[in-house]
Amino acid sequence: MANYERLDDNVVCIDTEQHRANLAACYLIGSEHHYAFIECGTSRSVPALLQVLVELGISTADVDYVMPTHVHLDHAGGAGALLRELPNARLVVHPRGARHLIDPTKLIAGATAVYGVDAVQEMYGEIVPVPEGRVIVADVAADHDFWLALGRRPLLLIDAPGHARHHYVVWDAASRGWFSGDSFGISYREFDCSVCGHYLIPTTTPVDFDPEAWNATLDRMLARTPACIYLTHYGRVGDVQMLGRQLRAGIAAYARIARAHAGDGDRHAALVAALLEYHLRQFHDLRHPMPQARAEALLKMDVELNAQGLEVWMDRQDRAARAVA
């Protein structure tokens, strides 16, 4: 049985069943024979997504779009497999990401370089190419918005660099919410508490972390005074302006940590330790009741990937500085 939650405004949050419960979500949005999946998880997520359609009495023929916010495999790895099951759906993808889902060779190679062949197969399953004829390239840019009609429900897509250059976010006026992918960070529900509310973490996974661009993305998102954010990791959150300030502080802290450890001998290990220490200190300062061992276990995967992304960013900064010199 699929794990999902029916929210307000015809939005359904679906657990894509990656690694553990409540880690990654897909959203089914729409009504009256016009639906879209925003995010799609991996190919291993597809049976759960289809089961939700069955349980809600929605025909696969009524799904118009599959909309991964960016092409990282936990968001888009199942796109091709899902489209095989949805006869009328088209993929809506960022211009920088389209070629990677039409031909996922480089995505597979990149993930394999990080995790290894066996782990990629275990985590993501089959990564199916998307037929080019079923692709809508969302023409987003800093000065150009892209509108998509989901029946009578307009969706606005804007360019959202900072976490990834191939990232868009989706504004839904009906709920006054952004479907944010990773552009509003991650906030696991296990971290919620009555004292400190939601806890938000930047996600700087390889290879496109750009703090300046990320802050500009947040400017555009927050300018609409959203009532909520639909996080891929994980679920709908409110307190948007407060969380925006928290995320900006986290992005700045990550950049400071990266610079502070730029010359360390084992830079990666130093970054992992420093990021973990930063979050544990935040929990302490917020008087968060979670035991440290539990917090470390939940943070482990993210600080590892975030450290890798910060290293890529620092190397890119070094190359740019040498080029200028």
Secondary structure, DSSP 8 states (H G I E B T S, - for coil): ---EEE-STTEEEEE---SSTTS-EEEEEEETTEEEEE----GGGHHHHHHHHHHHT--GGGEEEEE-SS--HHHHTTHHHHHTT-TT-EEEE-TTTHHHHHSTHHHHHHHHHHH-HHHHHHHH-------GGGEEE---BTTB-EEEEETTEEEEEEE-TTS-TT-EEEEETTTTEEEEETTT-B--GGG-BTTTB---B----TT---HHHHHHHHHHHHTT--SEEEETTTEEE--HHHHHHHHHHHHHHHHHHHHHTTT-TTHHHHHHHHHHHHHHHHHHHTT--S-HHHHHHHHHHHHHHHHHHHHHHHHHHHHHHHHH-
